[in-house]
Amino acid sequence: MTRPSSEDRYLKAFGRRVAEIREARGFSQEKLATLAGVSRETIGLIERGQRWVRLSTLHRIAKGLGVETFEVLKGLRQ
């Protein structure tokens, strides 16, 4: 089995951060998707570390979560 790449670890860490904030707000993936203007499938892929987001999408997700964009990236660990 191969070790995950640095990129894979960042993707997973970012996804965990989005899920952490979403759950702290009591939002379902569906609710966040609606607030951010993306599909629920997209939120699921992001939270599982399977999809990178564009900066515009990052901003919309942060806005949907009710936080500043930098808060979504704050404290990311691999």
C-alpha positions in Angstrom: 0.0 0.0 0.0 1.4 3.4 -0.9 1.5 6.3 1.5 -0.9 9.2 0.9 0.8 12.1 -0.8 1.2 15.5 0.8 -1.6 16.8 -1.4 -3.9 13.9 -0.3 -3.3 14.8 3.3 -4.1 18.5 2.8 -7.3 17.5 0.9 -8.4 15.3 3.8 -7.4 17.9 6.4 -9.4 20.6 4.6 -12.4 18.3 4.3 -12.3 17.5 8.0 -12.2 21.3 8.8 -15.2 22.0 6.6 -17.1 19.1 8.3 -16.0 20.2 11.8 -17.4 23.8 11.3 -20.5 22.5 9.5 -21.3 20.1 12.4 -20.6 22.8 15.0 -23.2 24.9 13.3 -25.7 22.0 13.3 -25.9 22.0 9.5 -26.5 19.0 7.3 -24.5 18.7 4.2 -27.7 19.5 2.3 -28.2 22.7 4.2 -24.6 23.8 3.7 -24.8 23.0 0.0 -27.9 25.1 -0.3 -26.4 28.0 1.5 -23.1 27.8 -0.5 -24.9 27.3 -3.9 -23.2 23.9 -4.6 -24.5 20.4 -4.7 -24.7 18.1 -1.6 -22.5 15.7 -3.6 -19.8 18.4 -3.9 -19.9 19.0 -0.1 -19.6 15.3 0.5 -16.6 15.0 -1.9 -14.9 18.0 -0.3 -15.4 16.6 3.2 -14.0 13.2 2.2 -11.0 14.9 0.8 -11.8 13.9 -2.8 -12.2 17.3 -4.4 -10.2 20.5 -4.4 -12.2 23.7 -4.4 -11.7 26.9 -6.3 -11.2 30.1 -4.3 -14.7 31.3 -5.3 -16.2 28.0 -3.9 -14.1 28.3 -0.8 -15.5 31.8 -0.2 -19.1 30.6 -0.8 -18.7 27.7 1.6 -17.2 30.0 4.3 -20.1 32.4 3.7 -22.6 29.5 4.0 -20.9 28.5 7.3 -21.1 32.0 8.6 -17.3 32.4 9.0 -14.6 34.4 7.3 -12.8 32.5 4.5 -9.6 32.3 6.5 -11.4 30.5 9.3 -11.9 27.5 7.1 -8.2 27.3 6.5 -7.1 28.2 10.0 -5.3 25.4 11.9 -5.2 22.9 9.0 -2.9 20.0 9.8 -1.9 17.3 7.5 
